[in-house]
């Protein structure tokens, strides 16, 4: 290791970063060693345990919950929402999974290893691609909020109800969200390890104009738009409906937007305080909080859907029960196989009696095979019956979910 290098985190002066360890002129070994010292300097051991367990919880329930959301929007009618909203709910779940893979999973390794141990390549990849999912999520929520507001204001004129158009718009938003990553890659902007968020980030200290314009256009303006549009939608819906809790479309959009706003507030506060030049070390606690607030929105949406849509709650619980049963059955089969192998390997005197009892074992095996074959023939109808019952239960669940969700007409329009 280069003994001339100082193992300390230097202060970053750009608008969206606090403290970090530059990757410039660092080998893989130096990066691992210095990142560990940098992390331990600003993150205590109790914080490491707390943040690590929280990130692990977000990984498990975020990936599992959002996969169930994608499955529900593709194959089942458990959401009483129009086709446009369904498309953006699906793409929002995809963006959340992408964020978990790019940012949450590496942060788990950072917390439990107490430093960056994934190498320079993954650090560079994570820093340059994480903004794709965050910006995409924000614009998906903004778009679906605009969609619901227009349906309320112009229910007869507004006819964007073709799913293909919504899919094309979602793809355009994905491409727009990748602009920041493309610019950072084209300009070869420096990447550094940021211990307060347990991840790698882009250093915009030499590109302040690009950083401020990017934050304003791709974050602050859409964030303000989400707040204002949902306030306006609430005012319009309040005049038309007495009980807003029965409008699942309104509750879905409002709850998702509300959770997103709450989870983004600390991040917006960090950005604004950084612009005004507040001391980086005095904001280290807020930098730790803001990343974990944002993670809340990543795995919290499926729980909100379960609360708002009872049909989705039943569907999610049924899929989770099926998954648990499959895992339990596989564990039991492996345990029985290991027990049978161990009993076969520990039979006393098996080699000495092998020649004498060979003929007897052969005849017993033949009889056993005949009996097994007959029992299989007898149990085959039972297996078919169990499969048919399992499929009928799934169909019944889907039917019940769709019947419950069909009771509500949604916000301002049924389609």
C-alpha positions in Angstrom: 0.0 0.0 0.0 1.1 3.5 -0.7 2.1 4.9 2.6 2.0 8.5 1.4 -1.8 8.4 1.0 -3.9 9.8 3.8 -6.8 7.7 5.0 -9.4 10.5 5.5 -12.6 11.7 3.8 -12.2 15.1 2.1 -15.0 17.7 2.1 -17.0 17.9 -1.2 -18.4 21.3 -2.1 -20.9 20.4 -4.7 -24.7 20.7 -4.2 -25.6 17.0 -3.7 -22.7 15.5 -1.8 -21.0 15.9 1.6 -18.0 13.8 2.5 -16.2 11.3 0.3 -13.1 9.4 -0.6 -11.9 10.0 -4.2 -11.1 6.9 -6.3 -8.5 8.7 -8.4 -5.1 7.0 -8.3 -6.3 4.4 -5.9 -5.7 0.7 -6.5 -8.2 -2.0 -5.5 -6.3 -2.7 -2.2 -6.0 1.0 -1.3 -9.6 1.6 -2.0 -10.7 -1.2 0.3 -8.4 -0.2 3.1 -9.0 3.6 2.9 -12.7 3.2 2.4 -12.9 1.1 5.5 -11.1 3.7 7.6 -13.3 6.5 6.1 -16.5 4.6 6.8 -15.5 3.8 10.4 -14.6 7.5 11.0 -18.1 8.7 10.3 -20.4 5.7 11.0 -20.5 4.1 14.4 -20.9 0.4 15.1 -24.5 0.8 16.4 -25.4 2.8 13.3 -23.8 0.1 11.1 -26.0 -2.6 12.7 -29.1 -0.5 12.5 -28.6 0.6 8.9 -27.5 -2.8 7.8 -30.6 -4.6 9.1 -32.8 -1.9 7.7 -31.3 -2.2 4.3 -31.6 -6.0 4.4 -35.3 -5.7 5.3 -35.7 -3.3 2.4 -34.0 -5.8 0.0 -36.2 -8.7 1.0 -39.6 -7.0 1.1 -38.8 -4.5 -1.6 -37.8 -7.1 -4.3 -40.5 -9.5 -3.2 -43.3 -7.0 -2.9 -42.5 -5.2 -6.2 -42.3 -8.5 -8.0 -45.8 -9.3 -6.8 -47.0 -5.9 -7.9 -45.6 -6.5 -11.4 -47.2 -10.0 -11.5 -50.6 -8.6 -10.3 -50.6 -5.8 -13.0 -49.8 -8.3 -15.8 -51.9 -11.4 -15.1 -54.5 -10.6 -12.5 -57.3 -8.1 -12.0 -56.6 -7.2 -8.4 -56.3 -3.4 -9.0 -59.4 -1.4 -9.7 -57.5 1.1 -11.7 -57.5 2.3 -15.3 -55.0 0.9 -17.8 -52.9 4.0 -17.8 -52.4 4.1 -14.1 -51.7 0.3 -14.1 -48.8 0.8 -16.6 -47.1 3.4 -14.5 -47.6 1.4 -11.3 -45.8 -1.4 -13.0 -42.9 0.7 -14.2 -42.7 2.3 -10.8 -42.2 -1.2 -9.3 -39.5 -1.9 -11.9 -37.7 1.3 -11.0 -37.8 0.4 -7.3 -36.3 -3.0 -8.0 -33.6 -1.4 -10.1 -32.8 1.0 -7.2 -32.6 -1.9 -4.7 -30.2 -3.8 -7.0 -28.0 -0.8 -7.7 -27.9 1.0 -4.4 -29.5 -1.0 -1.5 -27.7 -4.3 -2.1 -24.2 -2.7 -2.3 -25.0 -0.7 0.9 -25.7 -3.9 2.7 -22.2 -5.2 1.9 -20.7 -1.9 3.0 -22.5 -1.9 6.4 -21.6 -5.5 7.2 -18.0 -5.3 5.8 -17.7 -1.7 7.3 -16.2 -0.4 4.1 -16.4 -0.7 0.3 -15.2 -4.2 -0.8 -16.9 -4.5 -4.2 -14.1 -2.9 -6.2 -13.7 0.1 -8.4 -15.8 -1.2 -11.3 -18.9 -1.7 -9.3 -18.4 1.6 -7.5 -18.2 3.3 -10.9 -21.2 1.5 -12.2 -23.4 2.1 -9.1 -22.6 5.8 -9.0 -23.4 6.4 -12.7 -26.6 4.4 -12.9 -28.4 5.0 -9.6 -30.0 8.3 -10.8 -31.8 6.4 -13.6 -34.1 4.7 -11.2 -34.6 7.7 -8.9 -35.5 10.2 -11.6 -37.7 7.6 -13.4 -39.6 7.0 -10.2 -40.2 10.7 -9.7 -41.4 11.2 -13.2 -43.7 8.2 -13.2 -45.4 9.5 -10.1 -45.6 13.0 -11.7 -47.1 11.6 -14.9 -49.8 9.5 -13.2 -50.7 12.4 -11.0 -51.2 14.6 -14.1 -53.2 11.8 -15.7 -55.6 11.6 -12.8 -55.9 15.4 -12.5 -56.8 15.7 -16.2 -59.4 12.9 -16.0 -61.0 14.9 -13.2 -60.9 18.2 -14.9 -61.8 17.0 -18.5 -63.5 13.6 -18.2 -65.0 13.8 -21.7 -62.1 15.4 -23.6 -59.2 13.6 -22.1 -59.2 10.2 -23.8 -55.6 9.0 -23.3 -56.9 5.5 -22.4 -54.8 3.3 -24.8 -52.3 1.2 -23.0 -49.8 1.3 -25.9 -49.5 5.1 -25.6 -48.8 4.9 -21.9 -46.1 2.2 -22.5 -44.4 4.4 -25.1 -44.6 7.4 -22.7 -43.0 5.2 -19.9 -40.2 4.2 -22.3 -39.6 7.9 -23.2 -39.4 8.7 -19.4 -36.8 5.9 -19.0 -34.7 7.4 -21.7 -35.0 10.9 -20.3 -34.0 9.6 -16.8 -30.8 8.2 -18.3 -29.6 11.6 -19.6 -27.8 12.4 -16.3 -25.9 9.1 -16.5 -25.0 9.6 -20.1 -23.6 13.1 -19.4 -21.5 12.0 -16.5 -20.1 9.1 -18.6 -19.4 11.3 -21.6 -17.6 13.9 -19.4 -15.7 11.3 -17.4 -16.7 12.8 -14.1 -14.9 11.6 -11.0 -16.5 9.0 -8.8 -16.0 8.8 -5.0 -17.0 6.6 -2.1 -19.5 8.4 0.2 -19.5 6.7 3.7 -22.5 8.6 5.1 -24.8 6.8 2.5 -22.7 3.7 2.3 -22.4 4.0 -1.5 -20.5 5.5 -4.4 -21.5 8.8 -5.9 -20.5 11.2 -8.7 -18.3 14.2 -7.8 -19.8 17.3 -9.4 -17.4 19.7 -7.6 -15.8 20.8 -10.9 -19.2 20.8 -12.7 -21.4 23.0 -10.4 -23.5 24.4 -13.2 -24.3 21.0 -14.5 -25.1 19.8 -11.0 -27.4 22.7 -10.2 -29.3 22.6 -13.5 -29.7 18.8 -13.2 -31.1 19.1 -9.7 -33.5 21.9 -10.7 -34.8 20.3 -13.9 -34.9 16.6 -13.0 -35.6 16.8 -9.2 -36.9 20.0 -7.7 -39.3 21.0 -10.4 -40.9 17.5 -10.7 -41.0 17.3 -6.9 -42.8 20.6 -6.6 -45.2 19.5 -9.4 -46.1 16.3 -7.5 -47.0 18.3 -4.4 -49.1 21.0 -6.2 -50.9 18.5 -8.6 -51.9 16.2 -5.7 -53.2 19.2 -3.7 -55.2 20.4 -6.6 -56.6 16.9 -7.2 -57.6 16.6 -3.6 -59.5 19.9 -3.7 -61.4 18.8 -6.9 -62.1 15.4 -5.5 -63.2 16.9 -2.2 -65.9 18.9 -4.0 -67.2 15.9 -5.9 -67.1 13.2 -3.3 -68.1 13.2 0.4 -66.1 10.1 1.4 -62.7 10.0 -0.3 -61.7 6.7 1.3 -64.0 4.8 -1.1 -62.2 6.1 -4.2 -59.3 3.7 -4.7 -57.8 5.5 -7.6 -57.5 8.7 -5.6 -56.2 6.8 -2.5 -53.6 4.9 -4.6 -52.2 8.0 -6.3 -52.3 10.1 -3.2 -50.7 7.5 -0.9 -47.9 6.8 -3.3 -47.2 10.5 -4.0 -47.5 11.2 -0.2 -45.0 8.5 0.7 -42.6 9.7 -2.1 -42.8 13.4 -0.9 -42.1 12.4 2.7 -39.2 10.1 1.7 -37.7 12.8 -0.5 -37.9 15.7 1.9 -34.6 15.1 3.7 -32.8 14.7 0.3 -34.3 18.0 -0.9 -33.2 19.6 2.4 -29.7 18.3 2.0 -29.6 19.8 -1.5 -30.9 23.2 -0.5 -28.6 23.4 2.5 -25.6 22.4 0.4 -26.4 25.1 -2.1 -26.4 27.7 0.7 -22.9 26.5 1.7 -23.7 25.0 5.1 -20.7 23.1 6.7 -20.5 19.5 5.4 -19.6 18.0 8.7 -22.5 19.6 10.5 -24.8 17.9 7.9 -23.4 14.4 8.2 -26.3 13.3 10.4 -28.9 14.6 7.8 -27.0 12.8 5.0 -27.3 9.5 6.9 -31.0 10.1 7.4 -32.0 11.1 3.9 -30.8 8.0 2.2 -32.8 5.7 4.5 -35.9 7.9 4.1 -35.7 7.4 0.4 -35.3 3.6 0.8 -38.7 3.8 2.6 -40.5 4.7 -0.6 -38.7 1.9 -2.5 -40.2 -1.0 -0.4 -43.2 0.9 1.1 -45.4 1.0 -2.1 -46.5 -2.6 -2.0 -47.6 -2.2 1.6 -49.6 0.8 0.6 -51.3 -1.1 -2.2 -52.2 -3.9 0.2 -53.8 -1.3 2.5 -55.7 0.6 -0.2 -56.7 -2.4 -2.4 -58.0 -5.3 -0.4 -57.9 -7.5 -3.5 -54.2 -7.0 -3.9 -53.7 -7.7 -0.2 -55.3 -11.1 -0.5 -53.4 -11.8 -3.7 -50.1 -10.9 -2.1 -50.7 -13.0 1.0 -51.7 -16.0 -1.2 -48.5 -15.8 -3.2 -46.4 -15.4 -0.1 -48.1 -18.5 1.4 -47.4 -20.5 -1.7 -43.8 -19.4 -1.7 -43.4 -20.3 2.0 -45.0 -23.7 1.4 -42.6 -24.5 -1.5 -39.6 -23.5 0.6 -40.8 -25.6 3.5 -41.4 -28.6 1.2 -38.0 -28.3 -0.4 -36.3 -28.1 3.0 -38.1 -31.2 4.2 -37.2 -33.2 1.1 -33.5 -32.2 1.4 -33.6 -33.1 5.1 -35.1 -36.6 4.4 -32.6 -37.2 1.6 -29.7 -36.3 3.9 -31.0 -38.6 6.6 -31.5 -41.5 4.2 -27.9 -41.1 2.9 -26.4 -40.9 6.4 -28.3 -44.1 7.5 -27.1 -45.9 4.4 -23.5 -44.9 5.0 -23.6 -46.0 8.7 -25.1 -49.5 8.4 -22.9 -51.9 10.6 -21.4 -55.0 8.9 -22.8 -54.0 5.5 -19.7 -55.1 3.6 -19.4 -58.5 5.4 -23.0 -59.5 4.9 -23.2 -58.1 1.4 -22.4 -61.3 -0.5 -24.7 -63.5 1.6 -27.7 -61.2 1.4 -27.3 -60.1 -2.2 -29.9 -62.4 -3.6 -32.4 -61.7 -0.8 -32.0 -57.9 -1.3 -32.5 -58.4 -5.0 -35.8 -60.2 -4.4 -37.0 -57.7 -1.8 -36.1 -54.8 -4.1 -38.2 -56.3 -6.9 -41.1 -56.8 -4.6 -40.6 -53.2 -3.3 -40.6 -51.8 -6.8 -43.8 -53.6 -7.6 -45.5 -52.2 -4.5 -44.1 -48.8 -5.2 -45.4 -48.9 -8.8 -48.9 -50.0 -7.6 -48.9 -47.2 -4.9 -47.9 -44.6 -7.5 -50.8 -45.8 -9.7 -53.1 -45.4 -6.8 -51.8 -42.0 -5.7 -51.7 -40.6 -9.2 -55.4 -39.5 -9.2 -54.9 -37.9 -5.8 -52.0 -35.9 -7.2 -54.1 -34.8 -10.1 -56.9 -33.9 -7.8 -54.6 -31.8 -5.6 -53.3 -29.9 -8.6 -56.8 -29.2 -9.8 -57.8 -28.0 -6.3 -54.7 -25.7 -6.1 -55.5 -24.1 -9.5 -59.2 -23.7 -8.6 -58.1 -22.0 -5.3 -56.0 -19.5 -7.3 -58.8 -18.8 -9.7 -61.2 -18.3 -6.8 -58.7 -15.9 -5.2 -58.4 -13.9 -8.4 -62.2 -13.9 -8.9 -62.8 -12.7 -5.3 -60.2 -10.0 -5.7 -61.6 -8.7 -8.9 -65.2 -8.7 -7.5 -64.1 -6.7 -4.5 -62.2 -4.2 -6.6 -65.1 -3.8 -9.1 -67.3 -2.3 -6.4 -65.4 1.0 -6.6 -65.5 3.2 -9.6 -62.2 5.0 -8.9 -61.6 8.8 -9.2 -63.8 10.7 -11.7 -63.8 7.9 -14.2 -64.3 4.1 -14.3 -62.0 3.3 -17.2 
